[in-house]
Structure formats: C-alpha cells, structure tokens
Amino acid sequence: MMDRSLLISFAAAVLVTVAPGFESEAAAANLYTRVPASACSPESPDDDAILQLSNGSWIFTGSDSGTATLWCPIVTDKGHSALDTYSISNLRLWYRDTDGTATGSQVTAQLYYRAENATNPSSMTAGIDSNSSSATSNNTLWADVTTNTTSNALFFVRVTISRNSSSLNVAFHGIDLPQTPP
C-alpha cells in the first residue's frame, strides 16, 4: 500500500512540474508582446537629433520638425525563438496626432521580419497610419497582419513620426501585438 501512495505522490509531483510547461508551449504559438516607445531606437543620427524621449514617448525636440524613423525590436518569449514558428495576428499602434486626419503630423507603424539569411527585413503588414483617424488626442489604431506565421526570423516594427509645424503635438507611445483585434 505504501508503494502505491508513493507512486501517486510521484505522479502528482511530475504533473505539477510538467503541466505548466505544456501550457506555456501552447501559449508560445501566438506571439503577444508590448513594446514601449522607450525600447525603440532612432534609425539614424539625424533622426536622433530631432527626437527626444518625454514621459516614455518619442516626441519632436523643441521647434524641430520633419520625419524621423524608429525601429522597435519585438522580443519573443523563448530563448530559441528565432527558430520557432509564431502566429502574429494583429499590430496595434499607441500614439498622439493632434491634427487627426490632416497631413500636418503623422505616426505610422509597419511590422517587419528578417529571415535567417536575409540582408534586409521584409514587410508583414500594410501598416497603420494615424491620418486614417480623426482622433486628436492619445489614441490606438490596429491592423491585421497579412502574413501571420514565419519561422527562423527576427521581428521589428518600423515607426515613422512626422510634423511640419512645431505647433503640432505628435507623439509615439508604443506598439503591441494583440492576439485578437482590440
């Protein structure tokens, strides 16, 4: 009788130890992550010169205007993730565009991946454009990801932020990859 109790206890301990691993492996199939603006880097010294981080968001410095590009790395959830296939369904942009659908300021985002032997990244979405929304305060927009699975790849989001006047208060707050449309 003692051996049977010991066997049941051992089996329960194994299930408690292994079962969470099964759950996390299943969840890993759908890549979900948030990337704050502060994790993104300006593409060039020229972009870095006209932008600044303020309260965790990228904004234009003083009276600077123009267009700047930021690259945001997508951190995957497993150490060997570059070899795994992920399903990515949606991209969401967190931003502020104080002139709404007008063309004086704009924030765009587009998801890219770089395959194992590729020289340049390839686009995975048509992209998001803040000028498609009339919102003039903090807002989010999302897009379906047209290519939703890939493996042997690294993922990035390319963000552009622009304004043609220092009176426009445009900001990039961050991006995320929600599993379902927000």
N, C-alpha and C positions, 0 to 999 in steps of 0.2 A: 504494500500500500504506500509505503514511503517513497518508493521509486516512481510511482505514478504521480504523486504530488510534486515531486522534484521535476519530473518531465513536463508537467503542466506549467509549473512556475518558469521553467526554462523557456518554453514555447511562448509564454506571455511576454517574457523579457525580450525575446527576439522580435516579436511583433511590435512592441513599443519602440524598439530601436530602429527597425527597418521600415515600418509603415510611414513615418514622416518622410523618408527618402522617396517612397513611391509618390506621395503627394507632391513633393517639390519637383520631381522629374516631370510629372504631368503638367504642373503649372509652368515649367520652363518652356514648354512648347509654344506658349503665347508670350511674346516679349512685351512686357509692360514696364515702362520706366518714365521717370520725370527728370528733366534736365533744367536746372535753374539757369538764368542768363549768366550768372557769375561763373559757370563752368564752361562757357563758350569763349573762344579766342578770336580776336580780330584777324582777318586774313593777311593783312599787310601792315607795315609801319604807318602808311598813310591813313588806313582805317583806324588804327590805334590812336593816331594823333587827333582825330576829330570826335572820338567817343570817350565816355567815362562811365564807370560803374557808380550808380547812385541808388542807395537803398536796395541793392541786389539786382537792379535793372540797368541795361545799357541805354544811355541817352546821349544826345549830342552835347559836346563841351561848349559852354558859353554861347557865342553867336555863330559857331560853326554850322555849316550846312553841307549838303551833298549826299552821297550814297556811300555806305560802308557795308562790308560783308563780314559776318561772323561764322565760324564753324563750331558746331556743338557735337561732341562725341556722344554716342549712345552706348552706355555701359550695359553689357549683358550680364546675366545673373550666374554664370558658371565660369570657372577658371579656364575651361577649354571650349568656351562658347563659340569661338571663331570657326570651329569645326562642326557645330551643331546647326540643324535647320530650325529656324524660328518662323512663327507666323506673326506678321505685323499687319494689323487691320486698319488702324487709324493714326493720324497725326493731328495734334492739337497745338495751336499757337496761342500764347498768352501775351498780350500787347496793349499799347495805347496809341491811338491815331486820332488826334484831336480835330482833324478836318474830315473825318468819316470817308465818304466816297469821293471827295475832291482829290485832286492829284498833288497837292502841296506837300503831303507827307505820306509815308507808306512803310509797312513792315511786311515782308514776305518770308515764307519758310518752305523748304523742299527737302524731302528725305532722300538720302543717297546711301549707296553701299559700295564698298571696294572689295571686289573678289580677290582671292588669294594671290593670283599672279597678275592682277591688273595694275596699270600705271596710273590711271585716273578713276575717280569714282563715277558710278552710273546712277542716274535718277530712278527713284522708285515711285514718285508721285507727280501729279500735275502741279502740285504746290498750293499754297494758301496765300491770299493777298488781302491785306487789311482794307484796301479800297473797295472790296466787294461788300463791305458792311457800313451802314450809316452810323454805327456807334461812334461816339466822340469821347468816350472815357475808357477806362480799363475794360477789356473785352477778351473773349476767346473765340476762335474760329477753328473748325476742323475739316479734314479731308480724308476720304478713303485712300488707302494705299493700293495702287493699281497692281503692283507685284507684291503679293503678300507672303511669299516664302523664298528664302535663299539660304544657302549654307556656304561655308568657307569664306565668310565675308565679315568685314567691319562696317559698322553703320555710323552715319553722320547726318546732321541736319545743317543745311546752308541757310542762313538767315541774312536778309538784307534789310537795312533800315535807312530811310532817306527823308530829307526835308529840304525845301527850297527857301525857307524863311526861318529866322531864329524865333519868330513868334509862335511857331508850331511846336507843341509839346509832345513829341513822339517818343515811345519807349518800347523796348523789347524786354519782357519779363521772364520768358522761358518757353519750353515746349514739353509735351509728353506724348506717349504712345498708348492711349486707352484701348482696351480690348473691344469695347463696344462704343458706338457713337455717343458722345457726351450729351 
